[in-house]
Amino acid sequence: MVLIVFSAAALVLVAGLLWKASRWDRWTVYGLALVLGGAAGNLFDRIMWGRVTDFLEFYIGNLHWPTFNVADSCIVIGSGLLVLDLLKPKRQPAQT
């Protein structure tokens, strides 16, 4: 139940940030949209089935990557885009 409440709160927060999308550049909007979609997918799984099902499993030889799902991928990629956007130098308006 705690995860459902925190997921719903995060969903509302990210949706609120996207509501003012005109303030952000496109990479921030893409990142927030991916995080929103991933959080919505995981929240849906938790509400409907009581758990999030991970189904993508990859091996390289004997090495095993932890199992994940598409929603997890969206959250990670979206977070990565947000971090890259934070690290990108911003243009400052010329002072006259």
Number of C-alpha atoms within 10 A of each C-alpha: 9 7 13 17 11 12 18 16 12 16 19 13 13 17 17 11 16 18 11 10 15 9 11 12 10 12 14 22 21 19 23 24 19 22 28 22 21 23 21 17 17 22 23 17 15 17 13 10 10 12 14 18 13 13 10 11 11 12 9 7 6 6 8 10 11 10 12 15 16 15 21 20 14 21 21 16 18 24 18 14 20 19 13 14 16 11 9 9 8 8 6 6 6 5 4 3
